[in-house]
Amino acid sequence: MAAMSALLGGLICVLPNLYMARKLTAKRSADPSQLMSAFYAAEFGKIFITMALFALVFTTMEWIRPLTLLVGFSLAQIAQWLVPLLMPKSRNNRE
């Protein structure tokens, strides 16, 4: 149950971020105001989906371990911040 709780926590972090990335890459515009409005809309959607997923998990799954779920969520969030910083730069970016 602990592993499943941690996995669900990670998915609660990753799925809304995938939604946001999909929304932002689908909207290609040169107008800065359109880009900003698309960013705000995608961020609002991401936050809403995250809250909805947490509510869904906590209300429908009695077996869930809340602390393990939050640890899985936090680790996925930290990984999204650290991976770009720790990845070696490619040769194309150095030139």
Backbone as a printed PyTorch tensor [residue, N CA C, xyz], in Angstrom:
tensor([[[  0.8190,  -1.2020,   0.0000],
         [  0.0000,   0.0000,   0.0000],
         [  0.8620,   1.2650,   0.0000]],

        [[  2.0110,   1.1840,   0.6530],
         [  2.8870,   2.3560,   0.7010],
         [  3.4330,   2.6800,  -0.6770]],

        [[  3.8400,   1.6490,  -1.4160],
         [  4.3720,   1.8840,  -2.7620],
         [  3.2970,   2.4550,  -3.6790]],

        [[  2.0890,   1.9580,  -3.5680],
         [  0.9930,   2.4710,  -4.3980],
         [  0.6600,   3.9120,  -4.0250]],

        [[  0.7260,   4.2330,  -2.7420],
         [  0.4860,   5.6080,  -2.2980],
         [  1.5450,   6.5490,  -2.8650]],

        [[  2.8160,   6.1260,  -2.8140],
         [  3.8990,   6.9550,  -3.3490],
         [  3.7570,   7.1210,  -4.8620]],

        [[  3.3890,   6.0480,  -5.5460],
         [  3.1810,   6.1220,  -6.9940],
         [  2.0520,   7.0900,  -7.3420]],

        [[  0.9570,   7.0110,  -6.6210],
         [ -0.1510,   7.9400,  -6.8650],
         [  0.2660,   9.3800,  -6.5910]],

        [[  1.0650,   9.5890,  -5.5570],
         [  1.5580,  10.9340,  -5.2740],
         [  2.4060,  11.4640,  -6.4110]],

        [[  3.2710,  10.6160,  -6.9550],
         [  4.0810,  11.0210,  -8.1110],
         [  3.2290,  11.3290,  -9.3230]],

        [[  2.2100,  10.5130,  -9.5520],
         [  1.3190,  10.7600, -10.6950],
         [  0.5120,  12.0420, -10.5230]],

        [[  0.1320,  12.3380,  -9.2760],
         [ -0.5950,  13.5880,  -9.0230],
         [  0.2830,  14.7850,  -9.3530]],

        [[  1.5710,  14.6400,  -9.2410],
         [  2.4910,  15.7160,  -9.6030],
         [  2.7330,  15.7730, -11.1100]],

        [[  2.9500,  14.6310, -11.7180],
         [  3.3820,  14.5790, -13.1150],
         [  2.2310,  14.8700, -14.0890]],

        [[  1.0530,  14.3150, -13.8550],
         [ -0.0510,  14.4680, -14.8120],
         [ -0.4680,  15.9250, -15.0420]],

        [[ -0.6460,  16.7360, -13.9920],
         [ -0.9740,  18.1430, -14.2460],
         [  0.1430,  18.8980, -14.9750]],

        [[  1.3920,  18.5400, -14.7080],
         [  2.4990,  19.1820, -15.4100],
         [  2.5280,  18.7880, -16.8840]],

        [[  2.1600,  17.5500, -17.1810],
         [  2.0390,  17.1460, -18.5890],
         [  0.9440,  17.9380, -19.2910]],

        [[ -0.1710,  18.1530, -18.5850],
         [ -1.2510,  18.9630, -19.1440],
         [ -0.7540,  20.3720, -19.4640]],

        [[ -0.0270,  20.9690, -18.5270],
         [  0.4720,  22.3290, -18.7340],
         [  1.4610,  22.3830, -19.8970]],

        [[  2.3640,  21.4380, -19.9470],
         [  3.3350,  21.4100, -21.0440],
         [  2.6380,  21.2390, -22.3870]],

        [[  1.6410,  20.4040, -22.4200],
         [  0.8890,  20.1740, -23.6660],
         [  0.1670,  21.4490, -24.1220]],

        [[ -0.4530,  22.1350, -23.1570],
         [ -1.1640,  23.3760, -23.4960],
         [ -0.2030,  24.4570, -23.9890]],

        [[  0.9590,  24.5630, -23.3750],
         [  1.8920,  25.6220, -23.7510],
         [  2.6010,  25.3250, -25.0630]],

        [[  2.8610,  24.0740, -25.3600],
         [  3.5250,  23.7550, -26.6280],
         [  2.5500,  23.7510, -27.7910]],

        [[  1.2710,  23.5970, -27.5280],
         [  0.2820,  23.6100, -28.6010],
         [  0.0020,  25.0280, -29.0830]],

        [[  0.2130,  25.9910, -28.2160],
         [ -0.0930,  27.3890, -28.5480],
         [  1.1950,  28.1070, -28.9310]],

        [[  1.4560,  28.2180, -30.1980],
         [  2.6490,  28.9320, -30.6940],
         [  2.1990,  30.2840, -31.2310]],

        [[  2.6370,  31.3240, -30.5520],
         [  2.2590,  32.6640, -30.9690],
         [  3.4320,  33.6050, -30.7080]],

        [[  3.5430,  34.6310, -31.5320],
         [  4.6010,  35.6160, -31.3460],
         [  4.1410,  36.7640, -30.4490]],

        [[  2.8520,  36.8590, -30.2110],
         [  2.3100,  37.9460, -29.4050],
         [  2.5210,  37.6480, -27.9150]],

        [[  3.2800,  38.4850, -27.2120],
         [  3.5590,  38.2250, -25.7950],
         [  2.3060,  38.1750, -24.9220]],

        [[  1.3040,  38.9850, -25.2320],
         [  0.0960,  38.9710, -24.4030],
         [ -0.6490,  37.6430, -24.5590]],

        [[ -0.6530,  37.0680, -25.7610],
         [ -1.2880,  35.7670, -25.9540],
         [ -0.5020,  34.6670, -25.2400]],

        [[  0.8230,  34.7770, -25.2750],
         [  1.6410,  33.7940, -24.5740],
         [  1.4020,  33.8510, -23.0720]],

        [[  1.3220,  35.0480, -22.5250],
         [  1.0880,  35.1900, -21.0930],
         [ -0.2980,  34.6850, -20.7020]],

        [[ -1.3010,  34.9850, -21.4950],
         [ -2.6410,  34.5010, -21.1610],
         [ -2.7050,  32.9830, -21.2740]],

        [[ -1.9960,  32.4010, -22.2540],
         [ -1.9510,  30.9390, -22.3710],
         [ -1.2220,  30.3440, -21.1660]],

        [[ -0.1600,  31.0010, -20.7200],
         [  0.5750,  30.5200, -19.5570],
         [ -0.2990,  30.5520, -18.3020]],

        [[ -0.9970,  31.6640, -18.0740],
         [ -1.8540,  31.7690, -16.8970],
         [ -2.9870,  30.7510, -16.9390]],

        [[ -3.5800,  30.5580, -18.0980],
         [ -4.6530,  29.5730, -18.2290],
         [ -4.1320,  28.1600, -17.9670]],

        [[ -2.9580,  27.8460, -18.5020],
         [ -2.3740,  26.5220, -18.2910],
         [ -2.0000,  26.3180, -16.8260]],

        [[ -1.4750,  27.3480, -16.1850],
         [ -1.1140,  27.2450, -14.7650],
         [ -2.3550,  27.0630, -13.9010]],

        [[ -3.4170,  27.7930, -14.1970],
         [ -4.6670,  27.6270, -13.4600],
         [ -5.2060,  26.2100, -13.6420]],

        [[ -5.1650,  25.7190, -14.8790],
         [ -5.6180,  24.3490, -15.1440],
         [ -4.7840,  23.3290, -14.3970]],

        [[ -3.4820,  23.5470, -14.3420],
         [ -2.5780,  22.6400, -13.6300],
         [ -2.9180,  22.5950, -12.1450]],

        [[ -3.1230,  23.7540, -11.5430],
         [ -3.4530,  23.8110, -10.1200],
         [ -4.8060,  23.1590,  -9.8520]],

        [[ -5.7700,  23.4160, -10.7100],
         [ -7.1000,  22.8240, -10.5550],
         [ -7.0350,  21.3050, -10.6670]],

        [[ -6.3080,  20.7970, -11.6520],
         [ -6.1880,  19.3460, -11.8250],
         [ -5.4820,  18.7250, -10.6240]],

        [[ -4.4500,  19.3780, -10.1130],
         [ -3.7440,  18.8600,  -8.9410],
         [ -4.6820,  18.7650,  -7.7430]],

        [[ -5.4510,  19.8230,  -7.4890],
         [ -6.3930,  19.7940,  -6.3700],
         [ -7.4550,  18.7250,  -6.5690]],

        [[ -7.9500,  18.6000,  -7.7970],
         [ -8.9790,  17.6010,  -8.0770],
         [ -8.4490,  16.1800,  -7.8860]],

        [[ -7.2170,  15.9310,  -8.3120],
         [ -6.6390,  14.6020,  -8.1400],
         [ -6.4150,  14.2740,  -6.6630]],

        [[ -5.9260,  15.2500,  -5.8930],
         [ -5.7750,  15.0180,  -4.4560],
         [ -7.1360,  14.7210,  -3.8210]],

        [[ -8.1420,  15.5020,  -4.1550],
         [ -9.4790,  15.2840,  -3.5950],
         [-10.0200,  13.9150,  -3.9950]],

        [[ -9.8220,  13.5390,  -5.2460],
         [-10.3020,  12.2390,  -5.7280],
         [ -9.6380,  11.0920,  -4.9730]],

        [[ -8.3310,  11.1800,  -4.8050],
         [ -7.5990,  10.1150,  -4.1200],
         [ -8.0070,  10.0400,  -2.6490]],

        [[ -8.0830,  11.1810,  -1.9790],
         [ -8.4030,  11.1610,  -0.5550],
         [ -9.8400,  10.7430,  -0.2780]],

        [[-10.7610,  11.0140,  -1.1970],
         [-12.1640,  10.6650,  -0.9460],
         [-12.5290,   9.2600,  -1.4000]],

        [[-11.8310,   8.7180,  -2.3740],
         [-12.2370,   7.4160,  -2.9090],
         [-11.3630,   6.2530,  -2.4630]],

        [[-10.1800,   6.5150,  -1.9740],
         [ -9.2640,   5.4290,  -1.6170],
         [ -8.9940,   5.4560,  -0.1210]],

        [[ -9.7160,   4.6030,   0.5980],
         [ -9.5840,   4.5670,   2.0490],
         [ -8.2380,   4.0040,   2.4860]],

        [[ -7.6300,   3.1910,   1.6700],
         [ -6.3750,   2.5220,   2.0150],
         [ -5.1450,   3.4100,   1.8320]],

        [[ -5.3360,   4.5960,   1.2940],
         [ -4.2030,   5.4620,   0.9690],
         [ -3.4620,   5.8730,   2.2400]],

        [[ -2.1580,   5.9690,   2.1480],
         [ -1.3370,   6.4590,   3.2610],
         [ -0.9540,   7.9040,   2.9450]],

        [[ -1.5780,   8.8630,   3.6210],
         [ -1.3970,  10.2770,   3.2710],
         [  0.0510,  10.7500,   3.2960]],

        [[  0.8140,  10.3600,   4.2920],
         [  2.1980,  10.8210,   4.3760],
         [  3.0210,  10.2810,   3.2070]],

        [[  2.8310,   9.0220,   2.8710],
         [  3.5570,   8.4290,   1.7550],
         [  3.1350,   9.0590,   0.4370]],

        [[  1.8590,   9.3700,   0.3020],
         [  1.3610,  10.0490,  -0.8910],
         [  2.0320,  11.4130,  -1.0530]],

        [[  2.1190,  12.1620,   0.0260],
         [  2.7440,  13.4800,  -0.0260],
         [  4.2510,  13.3930,  -0.2620]],

        [[  4.8940,  12.3540,   0.2570],
         [  6.3240,  12.1600,  -0.0090],
         [  6.5390,  11.8570,  -1.4880]],

        [[  5.7070,  11.0030,  -2.0700],
         [  5.8070,  10.7100,  -3.4990],
         [  5.5850,  11.9570,  -4.3430]],

        [[  4.6060,  12.7590,  -3.9690],
         [  4.3350,  14.0190,  -4.6670],
         [  5.5360,  14.9540,  -4.5650]],

        [[  6.0830,  15.0850,  -3.3600],
         [  7.2130,  15.9930,  -3.1390],
         [  8.4560,  15.5490,  -3.8910]],

        [[  8.7290,  14.2490,  -3.8960],
         [  9.9040,  13.7510,  -4.6130],
         [  9.7820,  13.9780,  -6.1180]],

        [[  8.5920,  13.7810,  -6.6530],
         [  8.3910,  14.0450,  -8.0810],
         [  8.5590,  15.5240,  -8.3860]],

        [[  8.0790,  16.3740,  -7.4980],
         [  8.2110,  17.8190,  -7.6840],
         [  9.6820,  18.2380,  -7.6330]],

        [[ 10.4110,  17.7260,  -6.6600],
         [ 11.8330,  18.0570,  -6.5340],
         [ 12.6110,  17.5430,  -7.7420]],

        [[ 12.2630,  16.3590,  -8.2250],
         [ 12.9460,  15.8020,  -9.3910],
         [ 12.7450,  16.6860, -10.6150]],

        [[ 11.5610,  17.2650, -10.7700],
         [ 11.3120,  18.1540, -11.9070],
         [ 12.1560,  19.4150, -11.8220]],

        [[ 12.5060,  19.8320, -10.6470],
         [ 13.3580,  21.0180, -10.4920],
         [ 14.8230,  20.6790, -10.6720]],

        [[ 15.2440,  19.5180, -10.1590],
         [ 16.6640,  19.1860, -10.1480],
         [ 17.1880,  18.6000, -11.4560]],

        [[ 16.3760,  17.8380, -12.1500],
         [ 16.8640,  17.1780, -13.3660],
         [ 17.3970,  18.1770, -14.3880]],

        [[ 16.7070,  19.2600, -14.6970],
         [ 17.2950,  20.2160, -15.6550],
         [ 18.5990,  20.8420, -15.1670]],

        [[ 18.7410,  21.0010, -13.8640],
         [ 19.9690,  21.5870, -13.3280],
         [ 21.1390,  20.6040, -13.3560]],

        [[ 20.8350,  19.3250, -13.1810],
         [ 21.8890,  18.3230, -13.0910],
         [ 22.2460,  17.6770, -14.4290]],

        [[ 21.4130,  17.8810, -15.4410],
         [ 21.6910,  17.2910, -16.7480],
         [ 22.8960,  17.9850, -17.3720]],

        [[ 23.7980,  17.2230, -17.9650],
         [ 24.9320,  17.8640, -18.6340],
         [ 24.4500,  18.6460, -19.8600]],

        [[ 25.0930,  19.7290, -20.1100],
         [ 24.7430,  20.5490, -21.2750],
         [ 25.1710,  19.8180, -22.5430]],

        [[ 24.3170,  19.9040, -23.5640],
         [ 24.6880,  19.2800, -24.8320],
         [ 25.6800,  20.1630, -25.5720]],

        [[ 26.3390,  19.6020, -26.5520],
         [ 27.3230,  20.3740, -27.3050],
         [ 26.6970,  21.5210, -28.0850]],

        [[ 25.4600,  21.3480, -28.5240],
         [ 24.8080,  22.4060, -29.2940],
         [ 24.5330,  23.6330, -28.4390]],

        [[ 24.3050,  23.4570, -27.1520],
         [ 24.0360,  24.5850, -26.2790],
         [ 25.3010,  25.3430, -25.8860]],

        [[ 26.4560,  24.7080, -25.9790],
         [ 27.7130,  25.3650, -25.5730],
         [ 28.2450,  26.2950, -26.6390]],

        [[ 27.8910,  26.0670, -27.8510],
         [ 28.4620,  26.8800, -28.9370],
         [ 27.7780,  28.1880, -29.1180]]])
